[in-house]
Amino acid sequence: MNDSELEVIGSVILDPGCFADMARVVREDDFVSARHQAAWSAIRSLVTEGVPVDELMIATRMPGDRSAALEYVASVAEQTVTATGHMNHAIAVAANGRKKRLMNACALVIRDAKDKVFFSKENAETWFAEMAARLDVSAVFEPSNVIPMREAIRDTLKTLEDRTKLKGAFPGMRSGYAKLDEHLLGYQLGHLCILAGKPAAGKTALALNIAVNIAKAGNAALVCSHEMGVTELVSRILSSESRVAGTVMEMGSLDAGHYARLAPAGDRLKDLPLLFSKNPPRTISALMAEVQQQKRKHDLKMVVVDYLQLMESSDAKKNREQAVAEISRGMKRIAMELNVCVLALSQLNRNSDRNSEPSLSELRESGSLEQDANSVVMLWAEKDDAPQVWVKVAKNRSGLIGSFGLKFGRATQRFEDLPS
């Protein structure tokens, strides 16, 4: 492996221009040789500062004896015939580094497992999810966190060109509600979207309606509910799709007419890429592991979490506001790193009028929700039994803010656009 490491350093000495390509996959800790690692660090600092990369400057930036560093750099240059094939060597170094980190992670898991005692099913599931996340090897190489302006401009122009080709279509996934899509421009990958409201405001109903509509467009969605089991969630979806009242279904009062509507609704829904977590992850690390797994299996596009305040911190010593801040940042990280849209439901403070227009200051337990979120949508109704629910887009980094109404059939938990 030191041969590939030597070739990587030597290639940059012969052709400094190839550093940018290799830096996309190679990390300093990928190198086994401390000398090669120090040389790579020196080269990175020179490139970052815009200083010409040559043998003398590399040796100057390396720690330790200057003459020994010069001798090392000259030896590497002498042994490297050509920079051709530099990416093959870079990939070999990166793969070896990934293997090294995996071996270290395995050792840590084995050490933790030896003395691990499980006190509950939840405790066991959380631990296994955290270990799975620690051992995740879905990405062989971890690209550089830094992108030069040239590439940033190229990628941005490509994105703008793609949007132009859409001819006015939204860049995100359509929610199924015209006004909501006009404001948010659809639910976009990499975004953390908060859906907030008082108890019984219709948060879960709207989130499920949105998830179903997104799945109908062929986008896989995962629902993690800490309030309802899978049967209750699917019953709500069937009620909304068939327009059979939920109370009729719960009381076992279904007749032939009801089944005549339920059966075709089930047929329309059964093949949708809509997934449900039977034992929803309680911690961010467990949620990350779950989403990573489903992303690999189903190319996941959206994750619905109902609701955010029922998630748990990894540190029991944190107060609730600190815990919610940790959870909020974690969900943002999941959205960005795994390129999914996270739709997180949130409660509002109970001490304000439940039938009045809410404000961002009412987000419960943490201002970090407002800070981390790409959008914050709030629900409220002027009366508890009102057939219309107000939707307030209170924060939006990618579009409009404002309020509009949606028709809410409470008996069937179905939201619909109001007539124009």
Secondary structure, DSSP 8 states (H G I E B T S, - for coil): -HHHHHHHHHHHHH-GGGHHHHHTT--GGG-SSHHHHHHHHHHHHHHHHT----HHHHHHHSSS-HHHHHHHHHHHHHH----TTHHHHHHHHHHHHHHHHHHHHHHHHHHHHHT----SHHHHHHHHHHHHHHT--S-SS---S---HHHHHHHHHHHHHHHHHTTT--SSB--S-HHHHHHHSSB-TT-EEEEEESTTSSHHHHHHHHHHHHHHTT--EEEEESSS-HHHHHHHHHHHHHT--HHHHHTT---HHHHHHHHHHHHHHTTS-EEE-SS---SHHHHHHHHHHHHHHH---EEEEE-GGGS--S-TTS-HHHHHHHHHHHHHHHHHHHT-EEEEEEEB-TTS-TTS---GGGBTT-THHHHH-SEEEEEE-SSTT-SEEEEEEEEESSS--EEEEEEEETTTTEEEE---
